[in-house]
């Protein structure tokens, strides 16, 4: 037990140990508050005075971060392939804030790495990351240089690596940008779960090749590896497919990594540009968009103050769907996005409740692109090697957690496909009902016009030029009615096919909800994790007794069997079902697009017929109005003249014809108004069907 005036700690409560100090968990003697104390050893006094500061031994008391470091988070098998997107953004935000604080105080850290970024959990359960270990830090303005070398070799700037690790003499001085290189390596590690620059055999075993990779890296590359001994160097310009970050975030992050992982300090970004670009990412909001034609979930990062037009362009970059061809549903309702409005008007989305994107054109769904976790599973060596067995178990478990994550994403993708199809189908069914309704209304109006007895009575009267013209127009109306009468049957056929598809969708949704593959994978992982914990505990021992060794061998066999079962469930249940669902989804989408196109044609035809009928009605109404007016004038003149004028029909017939004209004219006007209202409904329906995908 050791203590100071105010703090007490036990040497068994070791939190970490470095080259110059050890860190222990301690307590405040008065309050009992947990803290971390850094106790410097004799090696710390051998450092230059600019780093050491004083020769008198002191204990540094710090905040205790109970959740380990970023390194311990990344060492967890769950994060073998990098952090989830939300957690990565928390790391980015905290690291940027910490570095910004250091720059404001003209401090260069010189040893940034995941092990020096501590994690604690806030009151609301959120992670908080803090920069620690300033043993190598010193004051340095942006235009100043330093020549002393500190840091951890995997995260060192290549120039510092050459001098500190390879021991090659050089006269280079280093600036504040060396921290940016370390940040770049750290962020890549957090995003992918692995280091960006890895020679064959590892960075610690192949130092010369490690230096070659970092110094020969082409512009724009963010990673370099050597797959075999003396093999070629392979460069990567994007994050690996196993990374959990969305393409929307990757497109923002990769240019930053490429410009801070730059060996030439003259080409490397300065801190101002780094802070500007990372702050730009952190100030954005994410809108989740599920592309139904492609069956892919997209994360679209935009600023809240951007217009919807900018959002539509961002969607276009990820989906290749032009803004005028984009159409959205949210929670089953048409989501009309006005390009001139602020993006703040877009509903709040999540991965489970995204905007659903449609398109006018049908295309073959792509689905989720992923790497089979089986390709990343190492194999146990036949002999018992506690450290090697632990490392292998850790790698297998990491691949198992990756399979679990992918299984969840694949199942969620199936649910989003089926839900989107259901909503799409519902909109088409509603369109069917509206189209059928307006078609029947138009037919009803026309039948009232064509079947009026007054018109039939007038048609039997002596020939009048206006009546002949009216009869011709009436024949046109009859022709329009015949065309319209064909549509209800076609609409009914579409409704029947949609009803059949709706039943199939419901059946498939039930099957997805009843899927238990994730539970099976989780069960295998739980059992594997218990064995992994035992291997982790055993690796610290110098050896095992005979019985313990036999148990260890059995555990290896059981672990391998569980891993095999896990992969079998993933490949034969999750992947195969997902691939089958993609094929089915493509077929259903084609059927729905075909139904939609047929409805659009019917809607356009109904609108055209209705417009034509409205024009005919208006002309007919004008003719009848003129005839009625003429007959009224003739009747008035006939009453005043003596003797009565000679007429081709009797005065009583003239009187009856005039009355018929007046009544029929009123009917035609009412019918024209009804057709005009009906046409407005059809035009509205047409806009919904052919809208530029709002």
RAPENOR-V667904 format. One record per residue. N is the residue number from 1. RES is the residue in three letters. PHI is phi in whole degrees, -180 to 180 (none if undefined). D_LAST is the distance of its C-alpha to the last C-alpha in Angstrom with 2 decimals. Layout:
((N | RES | PHI | D_LAST) (N | RES | PHI | D_LAST))
//
This chain:
((1 | UNK | none | 69.64) (2 | UNK | -127 | 69.13) (3 | UNK | -159 | 68.39) (4 | UNK | -120 | 68.26) (5 | UNK | -61 | 69.20) (6 | UNK | -113 | 65.89) (7 | UNK | -131 | 64.34) (8 | UNK | -138 | 65.45) (9 | UNK | -150 | 64.24) (10 | UNK | -106 | 65.50) (11 | UNK | -68 | 65.64) (12 | UNK | -76 | 64.22) (13 | UNK | -87 | 60.90) (14 | UNK | -79 | 59.88) (15 | UNK | -94 | 56.20) (16 | UNK | -173 | 56.45) (17 | UNK | -142 | 58.97) (18 | UNK | -120 | 58.82) (19 | UNK | -69 | 61.35) (20 | UNK | -122 | 62.59) (21 | UNK | -161 | 61.79) (22 | UNK | -123 | 61.05) (23 | UNK | -115 | 58.62) (24 | UNK | -122 | 59.58) (25 | UNK | -85 | 58.13) (26 | UNK | -130 | 60.26) (27 | UNK | -130 | 60.67) (28 | UNK | -72 | 61.57) (29 | UNK | -64 | 65.08) (30 | UNK | -91 | 64.47) (31 | UNK | -99 | 60.92) (32 | UNK | 79 | 60.40) (33 | UNK | -63 | 57.09) (34 | UNK | -78 | 56.06) (35 | UNK | -139 | 55.94) (36 | UNK | -114 | 56.23) (37 | UNK | -116 | 59.36) (38 | UNK | -105 | 59.80) (39 | UNK | -107 | 63.43) (40 | UNK | -80 | 64.44) (41 | UNK | -101 | 66.96) (42 | UNK | -65 | 69.70) (43 | UNK | -65 | 67.54) (44 | UNK | -66 | 65.42) (45 | UNK | -84 | 68.43) (46 | UNK | -88 | 68.75) (47 | UNK | -76 | 65.54) (48 | UNK | -58 | 65.78) (49 | UNK | -62 | 66.35) (50 | UNK | -64 | 63.03) (51 | UNK | -96 | 61.33) (52 | UNK | -68 | 63.94) (53 | UNK | 88 | 64.61) (54 | UNK | -152 | 67.77) (55 | UNK | -92 | 70.46) (56 | UNK | -84 | 70.75) (57 | UNK | -68 | 69.01) (58 | UNK | -138 | 66.22) (59 | UNK | -108 | 63.82) (60 | UNK | -97 | 60.20) (61 | UNK | -99 | 58.57) (62 | UNK | -132 | 54.78) (63 | UNK | -63 | 51.97) (64 | UNK | -90 | 51.89) (65 | UNK | -100 | 48.60) (66 | UNK | -76 | 48.98) (67 | UNK | -105 | 46.18) (68 | UNK | 77 | 47.68) (69 | UNK | -115 | 46.19) (70 | UNK | -61 | 43.08) (71 | UNK | -63 | 45.41) (72 | UNK | -65 | 46.32) (73 | UNK | -66 | 42.66) (74 | UNK | -72 | 42.08) (75 | UNK | -75 | 45.32) (76 | UNK | -66 | 44.05) (77 | UNK | -56 | 43.24) (78 | UNK | -61 | 39.85) (79 | UNK | -112 | 38.86) (80 | UNK | -61 | 40.64) (81 | UNK | -114 | 37.47) (82 | UNK | 105 | 36.28) (83 | UNK | -80 | 34.72) (84 | UNK | -62 | 31.43) (85 | UNK | -59 | 28.68) (86 | UNK | -62 | 29.02) (87 | UNK | -70 | 32.80) (88 | UNK | -61 | 32.71) (89 | UNK | -65 | 30.74) (90 | UNK | -65 | 33.44) (91 | UNK | -59 | 36.11) (92 | UNK | -60 | 34.49) (93 | UNK | -62 | 34.19) (94 | UNK | -69 | 37.79) (95 | UNK | -65 | 39.32) (96 | UNK | -63 | 37.71) (97 | UNK | -64 | 38.90) (98 | UNK | -65 | 42.36) (99 | UNK | -67 | 42.71) (100 | UNK | -63 | 41.61) (101 | UNK | -65 | 44.36) (102 | UNK | -64 | 46.88) (103 | UNK | -67 | 46.04) (104 | UNK | -63 | 46.37) (105 | UNK | -106 | 49.85) (106 | UNK | 56 | 50.67) (107 | UNK | -114 | 51.04) (108 | UNK | -106 | 50.52) (109 | UNK | -77 | 50.26) (110 | UNK | 74 | 51.38) (111 | UNK | -147 | 50.81) (112 | UNK | -78 | 47.12) (113 | UNK | -165 | 46.35) (114 | UNK | -57 | 44.81) (115 | UNK | -69 | 48.27) (116 | UNK | -104 | 48.45) (117 | UNK | -117 | 45.13) (118 | UNK | -87 | 45.91) (119 | UNK | -121 | 43.60) (120 | UNK | -137 | 43.90) (121 | UNK | -108 | 41.78) (122 | UNK | -73 | 40.81) (123 | UNK | -63 | 41.28) (124 | UNK | -96 | 37.73) (125 | UNK | 87 | 38.07) (126 | UNK | -86 | 36.29) (127 | UNK | -76 | 37.98) (128 | UNK | -132 | 39.66) (129 | UNK | -111 | 41.12) (130 | UNK | -133 | 44.02) (131 | UNK | -71 | 45.87) (132 | UNK | -136 | 49.55) (133 | UNK | 58 | 52.78) (134 | UNK | -101 | 53.65) (135 | UNK | -64 | 56.98) (136 | UNK | -104 | 56.18) (137 | UNK | -76 | 54.35) (138 | UNK | -157 | 55.87) (139 | UNK | -74 | 55.19) (140 | UNK | -163 | 53.80) (141 | UNK | -77 | 52.10) (142 | UNK | -59 | 49.45) (143 | UNK | -97 | 52.11) (144 | UNK | -99 | 54.76) (145 | UNK | -128 | 55.73) (146 | UNK | -138 | 57.57) (147 | UNK | -121 | 59.67) (148 | UNK | -74 | 60.25) (149 | UNK | -117 | 58.22) (150 | UNK | -142 | 56.61) (151 | UNK | 129 | 53.76) (152 | UNK | -103 | 52.86) (153 | UNK | -60 | 53.06) (154 | UNK | -64 | 49.76) (155 | UNK | -108 | 47.92) (156 | UNK | -76 | 50.30) (157 | UNK | -60 | 49.46) (158 | UNK | -52 | 51.13) (159 | UNK | -66 | 53.71) (160 | UNK | -70 | 54.75) (161 | UNK | -62 | 54.71) (162 | UNK | -61 | 57.11) (163 | UNK | -85 | 59.54) (164 | UNK | -82 | 59.28) (165 | UNK | -98 | 58.88) (166 | UNK | -84 | 60.41) (167 | UNK | 61 | 63.07) (168 | UNK | -92 | 62.93) (169 | UNK | -68 | 64.41) (170 | UNK | -156 | 62.23) (171 | UNK | -108 | 62.23) (172 | UNK | -72 | 58.50) (173 | UNK | -107 | 57.36) (174 | UNK | -116 | 54.06) (175 | UNK | -109 | 51.53) (176 | UNK | -67 | 48.89) (177 | UNK | -70 | 46.39) (178 | UNK | -63 | 48.21) (179 | UNK | -67 | 46.32) (180 | UNK | -65 | 43.02) (181 | UNK | -60 | 44.13) (182 | UNK | -62 | 45.00) (183 | UNK | -64 | 41.64) (184 | UNK | -60 | 39.91) (185 | UNK | -64 | 42.01) (186 | UNK | -64 | 41.44) (187 | UNK | -67 | 37.64) (188 | UNK | -62 | 37.68) (189 | UNK | -60 | 40.01) (190 | UNK | -67 | 37.80) (191 | UNK | -78 | 34.69) (192 | UNK | -118 | 36.50) (193 | UNK | 85 | 39.65) (194 | UNK | -139 | 41.88) (195 | UNK | -77 | 43.42) (196 | UNK | -75 | 41.99) (197 | UNK | -119 | 45.39) (198 | UNK | -135 | 47.51) (199 | UNK | -78 | 50.57) (200 | UNK | -61 | 52.21) (201 | UNK | 93 | 54.15) (202 | UNK | 104 | 52.19) (203 | UNK | -62 | 52.31) (204 | UNK | -80 | 55.60) (205 | UNK | -98 | 57.43) (206 | UNK | -134 | 56.41) (207 | UNK | -68 | 56.41) (208 | UNK | -65 | 57.07) (209 | UNK | -68 | 54.09) (210 | UNK | -58 | 51.98) (211 | UNK | -67 | 52.98) (212 | UNK | -62 | 52.32) (213 | UNK | -60 | 48.76) (214 | UNK | -72 | 47.91) (215 | UNK | -88 | 49.73) (216 | UNK | -96 | 48.68) (217 | UNK | -57 | 44.99) (218 | UNK | -69 | 42.99) (219 | UNK | -62 | 40.62) (220 | UNK | 93 | 37.17) (221 | UNK | -74 | 38.57) (222 | UNK | -118 | 38.16) (223 | UNK | -158 | 40.50) (224 | UNK | -148 | 43.56) (225 | UNK | -137 | 45.59) (226 | UNK | -125 | 48.72) (227 | UNK | -81 | 48.64) (228 | UNK | -140 | 52.35) (229 | UNK | -61 | 55.62) (230 | UNK | 61 | 56.10) (231 | UNK | -81 | 52.78) (232 | UNK | -72 | 50.30) (233 | UNK | -87 | 47.87) (234 | UNK | -112 | 44.24) (235 | UNK | -109 | 41.45) (236 | UNK | -122 | 37.94) (237 | UNK | -112 | 35.16) (238 | UNK | -146 | 32.63) (239 | UNK | -73 | 32.97) (240 | UNK | -66 | 34.14) (241 | UNK | -66 | 31.91) (242 | UNK | -76 | 33.70) (243 | UNK | -62 | 32.32) (244 | UNK | -86 | 30.17) (245 | UNK | -75 | 28.01) (246 | UNK | -69 | 24.40) (247 | UNK | -65 | 23.63) (248 | UNK | -62 | 21.50) (249 | UNK | -77 | 24.71) (250 | UNK | -58 | 27.01) (251 | UNK | -63 | 25.46) (252 | UNK | -86 | 26.36) (253 | UNK | -83 | 29.74) (254 | UNK | -57 | 31.30) (255 | UNK | -60 | 31.82) (256 | UNK | -67 | 33.58) (257 | UNK | -61 | 35.84) (258 | UNK | -63 | 36.64) (259 | UNK | -93 | 37.79) (260 | UNK | -103 | 39.88) (261 | UNK | -91 | 41.44) (262 | UNK | -118 | 43.15) (263 | UNK | -68 | 46.92) (264 | UNK | -81 | 47.73) (265 | UNK | -63 | 47.66) (266 | UNK | -70 | 47.12) (267 | UNK | -93 | 43.80) (268 | UNK | -70 | 42.69) (269 | UNK | -61 | 40.36) (270 | UNK | -88 | 42.06) (271 | UNK | -64 | 41.24) (272 | UNK | -60 | 39.45) (273 | UNK | -71 | 36.85) (274 | UNK | -60 | 36.66) (275 | UNK | -64 | 36.08) (276 | UNK | -64 | 33.46) (277 | UNK | -73 | 31.43) (278 | UNK | -70 | 31.80) (279 | UNK | -64 | 31.05) (280 | UNK | -61 | 27.81) (281 | UNK | -66 | 26.81) (282 | UNK | -69 | 28.13) (283 | UNK | -85 | 26.32) (284 | UNK | -82 | 22.86) (285 | UNK | -110 | 20.74) (286 | UNK | -106 | 19.27) (287 | UNK | -116 | 15.82) (288 | UNK | -87 | 16.11) (289 | UNK | -129 | 13.55) (290 | UNK | -100 | 14.68) (291 | UNK | -81 | 13.78) (292 | UNK | -67 | 14.50) (293 | UNK | -62 | 15.46) (294 | UNK | -95 | 17.76) (295 | UNK | 60 | 18.82) (296 | UNK | -132 | 19.02) (297 | UNK | -92 | 18.42) (298 | UNK | -113 | 17.63) (299 | UNK | -108 | 18.71) (300 | UNK | -106 | 16.91) (301 | UNK | -98 | 19.37) (302 | UNK | -138 | 18.45) (303 | UNK | -82 | 20.27) (304 | UNK | -61 | 19.32) (305 | UNK | -84 | 19.82) (306 | UNK | -66 | 17.39) (307 | UNK | -83 | 14.35) (308 | UNK | -64 | 10.79) (309 | UNK | -59 | 11.20) (310 | UNK | -67 | 14.08) (311 | UNK | -60 | 12.34) (312 | UNK | -62 | 9.91) (313 | UNK | -67 | 13.27) (314 | UNK | -65 | 15.02) (315 | UNK | -64 | 12.86) (316 | UNK | -59 | 13.59) (317 | UNK | -63 | 17.25) (318 | UNK | -91 | 17.45) (319 | UNK | -111 | 15.56) (320 | UNK | 65 | 16.02) (321 | UNK | -101 | 12.49) (322 | UNK | -61 | 11.67) (323 | UNK | -52 | 8.78) (324 | UNK | -73 | 7.91) (325 | UNK | -107 | 8.10) (326 | UNK | -94 | 6.06) (327 | UNK | -140 | 4.26) (328 | UNK | -128 | 5.81) (329 | UNK | -124 | 8.68) (330 | UNK | -135 | 11.39) (331 | UNK | 52 | 14.82) (332 | UNK | 85 | 13.92) (333 | UNK | -114 | 11.56) (334 | UNK | -61 | 7.97) (335 | UNK | -110 | 6.61) (336 | UNK | -84 | 4.78) (337 | UNK | -107 | 5.39) (338 | UNK | -85 | 7.59) (339 | UNK | -54 | 9.20) (340 | UNK | -81 | 12.57) (341 | UNK | -80 | 12.82) (342 | UNK | -73 | 14.85) (343 | UNK | -65 | 13.79) (344 | UNK | -64 | 16.10) (345 | UNK | -77 | 13.51) (346 | UNK | -75 | 11.97) (347 | UNK | -62 | 13.87) (348 | UNK | -69 | 17.01) (349 | UNK | -118 | 16.87) (350 | UNK | -138 | 19.83) (351 | UNK | -65 | 20.77) (352 | UNK | -91 | 21.19) (353 | UNK | -137 | 18.09) (354 | UNK | -90 | 15.27) (355 | UNK | -69 | 11.52) (356 | UNK | -101 | 11.15) (357 | UNK | -97 | 9.32) (358 | UNK | -113 | 9.12) (359 | UNK | -145 | 9.77) (360 | UNK | -64 | 10.97) (361 | UNK | -92 | 14.40) (362 | UNK | -92 | 16.69) (363 | UNK | -148 | 18.83) (364 | UNK | -73 | 21.76) (365 | UNK | -65 | 20.98) (366 | UNK | -86 | 22.80) (367 | UNK | 76 | 23.26) (368 | UNK | -77 | 25.08) (369 | UNK | -92 | 27.66) (370 | UNK | -152 | 30.84) (371 | UNK | -101 | 34.58) (372 | UNK | -63 | 36.90) (373 | UNK | -58 | 38.84) (374 | UNK | -61 | 41.94) (375 | UNK | -72 | 42.20) (376 | UNK | -109 | 42.79) (377 | UNK | -94 | 45.44) (378 | UNK | -78 | 48.98) (379 | UNK | -115 | 52.10) (380 | UNK | -70 | 55.10) (381 | UNK | -77 | 58.41) (382 | UNK | -61 | 61.22) (383 | UNK | -79 | 63.48) (384 | UNK | -84 | 63.00) (385 | UNK | -137 | 61.72) (386 | UNK | -58 | 60.39) (387 | UNK | -69 | 58.33) (388 | UNK | -66 | 56.98) (389 | UNK | -65 | 56.22) (390 | UNK | -63 | 54.33) (391 | UNK | -62 | 52.27) (392 | UNK | -66 | 51.52) (393 | UNK | -61 | 50.59) (394 | UNK | -64 | 48.28) (395 | UNK | -65 | 46.54) (396 | UNK | -65 | 46.24) (397 | UNK | -64 | 44.94) (398 | UNK | -61 | 42.33) (399 | UNK | -66 | 41.12) (400 | UNK | -65 | 41.20) (401 | UNK | -66 | 38.93) (402 | UNK | -65 | 36.56) (403 | UNK | -63 | 36.62) (404 | UNK | -63 | 35.90) (405 | UNK | -62 | 32.91) (406 | UNK | -64 | 31.54) (407 | UNK | -60 | 32.29) (408 | UNK | -65 | 30.23) (409 | UNK | -66 | 27.26) (410 | UNK | -65 | 27.62) (411 | UNK | -68 | 27.90) (412 | UNK | -63 | 24.89) (413 | UNK | -63 | 22.96) (414 | UNK | -63 | 24.17) (415 | UNK | -63 | 23.12) (416 | UNK | -65 | 19.53) (417 | UNK | -62 | 19.46) (418 | UNK | -66 | 20.96) (419 | UNK | -67 | 18.90) (420 | UNK | -63 | 15.59) (421 | UNK | -62 | 17.18) (422 | UNK | -62 | 18.36) (423 | UNK | -67 | 15.03) (424 | UNK | -59 | 13.63) (425 | UNK | -63 | 16.91) (426 | UNK | -62 | 16.77) (427 | UNK | -65 | 13.59) (428 | UNK | -70 | 15.51) (429 | UNK | -63 | 18.64) (430 | UNK | -65 | 17.18) (431 | UNK | -64 | 16.02) (432 | UNK | -58 | 19.60) (433 | UNK | -63 | 21.15) (434 | UNK | -67 | 19.41) (435 | UNK | -64 | 20.16) (436 | UNK | -63 | 23.69) (437 | UNK | -63 | 24.23) (438 | UNK | -70 | 23.41) (439 | UNK | -65 | 25.43) (440 | UNK | -66 | 28.35) (441 | UNK | -64 | 28.20) (442 | UNK | -63 | 28.43) (443 | UNK | -64 | 31.30) (444 | UNK | -64 | 33.03) (445 | UNK | -62 | 32.98) (446 | UNK | -68 | 34.31) (447 | UNK | -64 | 36.97) (448 | UNK | -63 | 38.18) (449 | UNK | -71 | 38.57) (450 | UNK | -72 | 40.27) (451 | UNK | -97 | 42.55) (452 | UNK | -67 | 43.98) (453 | UNK | -68 | 47.81) (454 | UNK | -61 | 48.36) (455 | UNK | -66 | 46.79) (456 | UNK | -65 | 48.97) (457 | UNK | -64 | 52.04) (458 | UNK | -67 | 51.37) (459 | UNK | -65 | 50.96) (460 | UNK | -86 | 54.58) (461 | UNK | -78 | 55.96) (462 | UNK | -54 | 57.79) (463 | UNK | -64 | 55.81) (464 | UNK | -132 | 53.94) (465 | UNK | -57 | 51.76) (466 | UNK | -64 | 48.86) (467 | UNK | -68 | 49.03) (468 | UNK | -63 | 48.90) (469 | UNK | -65 | 45.70) (470 | UNK | -63 | 44.23) (471 | UNK | -65 | 45.19) (472 | UNK | -63 | 43.41) (473 | UNK | -64 | 40.18) (474 | UNK | -65 | 40.63) (475 | UNK | -65 | 40.90) (476 | UNK | -62 | 37.55) (477 | UNK | -61 | 36.01) (478 | UNK | -63 | 37.72) (479 | UNK | -65 | 36.21) (480 | UNK | -63 | 32.66) (481 | UNK | -64 | 33.43) (482 | UNK | -64 | 34.66) (483 | UNK | -64 | 31.46) (484 | UNK | -63 | 29.35) (485 | UNK | -66 | 31.79) (486 | UNK | -80 | 30.85) (487 | UNK | -71 | 27.21) (488 | UNK | -54 | 27.89) (489 | UNK | -65 | 29.76) (490 | UNK | -63 | 26.99) (491 | UNK | -65 | 24.47) (492 | UNK | -63 | 27.11) (493 | UNK | -62 | 27.52) (494 | UNK | -63 | 23.85) (495 | UNK | -61 | 24.14) (496 | UNK | -65 | 27.27) (497 | UNK | -66 | 25.80) (498 | UNK | -67 | 22.86) (499 | UNK | -64 | 25.54) (500 | UNK | -64 | 27.59) (501 | UNK | -65 | 24.79) (502 | UNK | -62 | 24.08) (503 | UNK | -65 | 27.78) (504 | UNK | -64 | 27.73) (505 | UNK | -62 | 24.84) (506 | UNK | -61 | 26.81) (507 | UNK | -64 | 29.91) (508 | UNK | -68 | 28.35) (509 | UNK | -64 | 26.90) (510 | UNK | -63 | 30.44) (511 | UNK | -65 | 31.88) (512 | UNK | -65 | 29.67) (513 | UNK | -67 | 30.65) (514 | UNK | -88 | 34.27) (515 | UNK | -64 | 34.30) (516 | UNK | -121 | 37.10) (517 | UNK | -66 | 37.14) (518 | UNK | -64 | 36.08) (519 | UNK | -64 | 38.97) (520 | UNK | -67 | 41.33) (521 | UNK | -64 | 40.38) (522 | UNK | -63 | 40.73) (523 | UNK | -63 | 44.14) (524 | UNK | -62 | 45.33) (525 | UNK | -65 | 44.18) (526 | UNK | -60 | 46.00) (527 | UNK | -70 | 49.21) (528 | UNK | -65 | 48.78) (529 | UNK | -66 | 48.26) (530 | UNK | -63 | 51.60) (531 | UNK | -67 | 53.38) (532 | UNK | -60 | 51.66) (533 | UNK | -61 | 52.90) (534 | UNK | -67 | 56.39) (535 | UNK | -64 | 56.24) (536 | UNK | -64 | 55.11) (537 | UNK | -72 | 58.09) (538 | UNK | -71 | 60.51) (539 | UNK | -64 | 59.72) (540 | UNK | -81 | 61.51) (541 | UNK | -90 | 64.71) (542 | UNK | -69 | 67.32) (543 | UNK | -177 | 67.62) (544 | UNK | -121 | 67.61) (545 | UNK | -72 | 70.51) (546 | UNK | -59 | 71.06) (547 | UNK | -64 | 69.44) (548 | UNK | -63 | 66.51) (549 | UNK | -67 | 66.03) (550 | UNK | -64 | 65.99) (551 | UNK | -64 | 63.34) (552 | UNK | -61 | 61.35) (553 | UNK | -64 | 61.57) (554 | UNK | -63 | 60.44) (555 | UNK | -62 | 57.50) (556 | UNK | -63 | 56.51) (557 | UNK | -64 | 56.70) (558 | UNK | -63 | 54.72) (559 | UNK | -60 | 52.12) (560 | UNK | -66 | 51.73) (561 | UNK | -64 | 51.51) (562 | UNK | -64 | 48.81) (563 | UNK | -64 | 46.81) (564 | UNK | -64 | 47.23) (565 | UNK | -65 | 46.11) (566 | UNK | -60 | 43.06) (567 | UNK | -67 | 42.01) (568 | UNK | -63 | 42.76) (569 | UNK | -63 | 40.45) (570 | UNK | -62 | 37.69) (571 | UNK | -77 | 38.05) (572 | UNK | -86 | 38.96) (573 | UNK | -102 | 36.80) (574 | UNK | -68 | 33.79) (575 | UNK | -68 | 33.23) (576 | UNK | -64 | 34.19) (577 | UNK | -64 | 32.07) (578 | UNK | -66 | 29.06) (579 | UNK | -64 | 29.70) (580 | UNK | -64 | 30.20) (581 | UNK | -65 | 26.97) (582 | UNK | -64 | 25.13) (583 | UNK | -64 | 26.81) (584 | UNK | -63 | 26.07) (585 | UNK | -60 | 22.43) (586 | UNK | -62 | 22.20) (587 | UNK | -65 | 23.98) (588 | UNK | -66 | 21.87) (589 | UNK | -62 | 18.61) (590 | UNK | -64 | 20.29) (591 | UNK | -64 | 21.40) (592 | UNK | -68 | 18.03) (593 | UNK | -66 | 16.56) (594 | UNK | -64 | 19.72) (595 | UNK | -63 | 19.34) (596 | UNK | -65 | 15.77) (597 | UNK | -66 | 17.12) (598 | UNK | -63 | 20.12) (599 | UNK | -64 | 18.24) (600 | UNK | -65 | 16.26) (601 | UNK | -64 | 19.72) (602 | UNK | -63 | 21.30) (603 | UNK | -60 | 18.78) (604 | UNK | -66 | 19.34) (605 | UNK | -66 | 23.06) (606 | UNK | -62 | 23.25) (607 | UNK | -64 | 21.61) (608 | UNK | -65 | 24.07) (609 | UNK | -62 | 26.99) (610 | UNK | -65 | 26.24) (611 | UNK | -64 | 26.04) (612 | UNK | -63 | 29.27) (613 | UNK | -64 | 30.91) (614 | UNK | -63 | 30.07) (615 | UNK | -64 | 31.73) (616 | UNK | -63 | 34.70) (617 | UNK | -60 | 35.04) (618 | UNK | -65 | 35.12) (619 | UNK | -64 | 37.74) (620 | UNK | -63 | 39.72) (621 | UNK | -64 | 39.70) (622 | UNK | -65 | 40.99) (623 | UNK | -63 | 43.75) (624 | UNK | -65 | 44.84) (625 | UNK | -65 | 44.81) (626 | UNK | -63 | 46.98) (627 | UNK | -63 | 49.30) (628 | UNK | -63 | 49.67) (629 | UNK | -64 | 50.51) (630 | UNK | -65 | 53.01) (631 | UNK | -64 | 54.70) (632 | UNK | -65 | 55.01) (633 | UNK | -65 | 56.71) (634 | UNK | -62 | 59.01) (635 | UNK | -67 | 59.95) (636 | UNK | -67 | 60.79) (637 | UNK | -65 | 62.92) (638 | UNK | -64 | 64.63) (639 | UNK | -73 | 65.69) (640 | UNK | -89 | 67.28) (641 | UNK | -79 | 68.99) (642 | UNK | -145 | 72.52) (643 | UNK | -75 | 73.19) (644 | UNK | -60 | 69.74) (645 | UNK | -67 | 67.79) (646 | UNK | -74 | 67.81) (647 | UNK | -134 | 64.53) (648 | UNK | -70 | 63.40) (649 | UNK | -142 | 62.65) (650 | UNK | -70 | 64.44) (651 | UNK | -63 | 63.65) (652 | UNK | -69 | 62.58) (653 | UNK | -66 | 60.15) (654 | UNK | -62 | 58.86) (655 | UNK | -66 | 58.36) (656 | UNK | -64 | 56.56) (657 | UNK | -63 | 54.30) (658 | UNK | -62 | 53.38) (659 | UNK | -63 | 52.51) (660 | UNK | -60 | 50.41) (661 | UNK | -62 | 48.60) (662 | UNK | -62 | 47.80) (663 | UNK | -66 | 46.54) (664 | UNK | -66 | 44.52) (665 | UNK | -62 | 43.03) (666 | UNK | -63 | 41.84) (667 | UNK | -63 | 40.34) (668 | UNK | -63 | 38.55) (669 | UNK | -64 | 37.09) (670 | UNK | -62 | 35.85) (671 | UNK | -64 | 34.41) (672 | UNK | -63 | 32.65) (673 | UNK | -63 | 31.09) (674 | UNK | -62 | 29.98) (675 | UNK | -64 | 28.49) (676 | UNK | -64 | 26.68) (677 | UNK | -63 | 25.13) (678 | UNK | -62 | 24.30) (679 | UNK | -66 | 22.69) (680 | UNK | -63 | 20.40) (681 | UNK | -62 | 19.30) (682 | UNK | -63 | 18.83) (683 | UNK | -63 | 16.82) (684 | UNK | -63 | 14.43) (685 | UNK | -63 | 14.35) (686 | UNK | -62 | 13.88) (687 | UNK | -65 | 10.78) (688 | UNK | -64 | 9.24) (689 | UNK | -71 | 10.74) (690 | UNK | -111 | 10.01) (691 | UNK | -59 | 6.71) (692 | UNK | -72 | 5.91) (693 | UNK | 51 | 3.77) (694 | UNK | -81 | 0.00))
//
